[in-house]
Amino acid sequence: MSADDALSRILAAVPTLPTVEVALLDALGLVLAEDVRADLDVPPFRNSAMDGYAVRGDDVARLPVKLRVVGQIAAGTFPDRSIAQGEAMRIMTGAPLPDGADTVVRVEDTDNANDVVTIAAATPKGISVREAGEDLRKGERILTKATVLRPAEIGLLASLGRARIRVTKRPRVAVFSTGDEIVDAGAALAPGQIRDSNRYSLAAAIRAAGSDPVVGGIVPDDPGALRAALVAASSADAIVTSGGVSVGDHDHMKPVLSELGTIDFWAIAIRPGRPLAFGELRDGDRRVPIFGLPGNAVSSLLTFELFVRPALLRMQGREHVSRPRARARLLEPVETVKSLRFFARGIYERDAGTVRTTGPQGSGILRSMVLANCLIDLPEGRDRYAAGETVDVILTEEPEPR
């Protein structure tokens, strides 16, 4: 199956999760499930944009001028009187303007007096005044359903007093590794063993994709143990495993998953990451998407980036799930397998419009992912791409369009 067909089938199969109401800070990065309208003007009153003196603009049209200081307004208080011609009030940033005032003279342009202030610098009428409703107007639709909530949107909702907000649920994703040869990160290595990096990189990638990882253990190469691990993980919204998806004697994912659910496909015409199983685990009436990723460290993380990450974003209700792309000039020749689409790890230089590989591209060289800021997308049908050719790159360090 081609990579494009595989991704299309995955996105068509995964469900959009239900909506939930959450505390405002817990909504960061999630997708808004409702339109939001302003229920008041923001700001709700005219206020000062800086520390200074609230005055009538006509009084400072000709300079220098002396004005009688008739009061002081701090932020959080309200003026108890208006100002008349020839008067001024000291005012702090954010404090409401008194009636009669239409201009704020910054304190640096005065002698900072408390009784009679001298204003010597030109101050245009209306300057440093924030009008009521200049940010938001009551009744205005300010955010639409399907908006991804960033820090700015969180602040905007807070300004409207929305302590809780309805969003599409954040997926809970079970993740575990398989293999008799792997041990946990803190364990000593016996002969023939390697440390498990996949659970950590995949759990981190799940979290970076706006989902909550539920990290399991290391499952040995045993059908019964794999069956028990999948059943235990079936309460999650999705399952991600690594290893056991090839065709060796100790690769059990395909038969066990066929027993517990269905397999849509289990191989993709790409390099690295050809063995990849996608299907559904049955849990009563629930259908839980499952991604069986390859065991090699690069293949596991790269296939997560290409296939699992977009699926998790779609489950969160996102409309745009693909990373941005660019065109770049290849700085070195790259050898490929003619029948497979090759995703080389690359270093993209935006200003120069160039890209080069990170070095050796073996599927076990995790450092190639560490050094990369993109994937070089080289279509099948050729066994070599020459230096100087223009190629597509997937910008893995940049978010999807909003």
C-alpha positions, 0 to 999 in steps of 0.5 A: 500500500502507498503511504498516501493511501495508508494515511487516507484509510487511517484518517477515514477510520479513526473517530473524532472523540466526544466533546467535554467541558474542561478547566480553561488551562486544560484546554490549551492545544485542544479544539474548541467545540463551540462558537464563543461570543463576547458577553460584554465589551472588553475593555468594559470602560475607557482606560489609560494606556500608560501612567500620566495625567488624564486631561482635556485634549483642548487644554494641551493644544498649546504648550507649555500649559499648567493644569490644576491636579484635582485627584488621582485614579489608580487601577482598580478604582473609579473616579469620583468626579469629572474634570473641567477645563484647566484640570487634570487627574493623575492616572495609572495604567489600566485605570478608568478615565474620568468624564471630561477627559479624552487624552492621557499625557505620559508622566515623562512629558510633565514635571510630575507635580501633585498640585499644579502640573506643567506639561511641556511636550506636545500630546495629540488629542486622544492619545493613550486612551483605550476605548471601551470595546476596542478589543471585543464588542458585546455580542461579537463572535470572537472564536469559532468552533474547531479553533485550536486553542493557543495561549492567546485564545486562552487569554481571550477566553479568560478576559470574558470570564470563561473559567471552563470551556467545551472542547473535543476530548484529549485522546488517551493513548496506550503505548508499550514495546514488545521484544525479548531483547529489550530492557527498561532504560534503567536496567543493566544490559545482559548479553544480547539485550538493548535498552528500550528507547521506543516507549519513551520516544513514542510516549513523548511524541504522543504528548507532543501531539496533544494526547495523554500517553498511558505508558505500559511495560515491555511485552515479551515475544509471546502470543499470550502476553501480547493478548493480555497487554492488548486487552489491558490497553483496550480502555484507551482511545488508541493503542500504539505498540512497537515491534512484532509486526514483521513476518518472523517467527517471533512476530505475533502482532498480526495473528493476535490482533486478527483474533481480538479485532481486525487488521486493515493493512500491515505493510506500506511501500516506504523506507524506513518503516515498511512493516506497519499494522493498522486496525481496530481492537474490539472492546464490546461495542467500542472500536479502538484504533491500534497502530503496530509500529516497527521495532527499529528506533527510527522506523518507529518514530518516523512512522508515528510522525507520518501516520499516528500523529495525523490520526491523533490530531484528527481524533481531537477534531483538527481539520488540518493534520499535515505538517507544512512542506517546502521545496529545497535544493538537494546538496548531496546525492541520495541513493534509494530503493526504486520500489519504495518511497524514501523519507530521509532525515534532513537538515533544511536551511530556509534562507538558502533554500537547501536541504541535506541529509543528517548523515547515515540513514540506517533505521536503527540510527536514532541520532539521525532523527535528533539532528533532523528538522525535516524529512526529505520526501523522495518518491518511488520510481527512482534509485538515485536523486542527484545533488542540485535537484529540487525535492519536497521536504516535510517540516517536522519542527513546524505546526500544522496550519490552523 
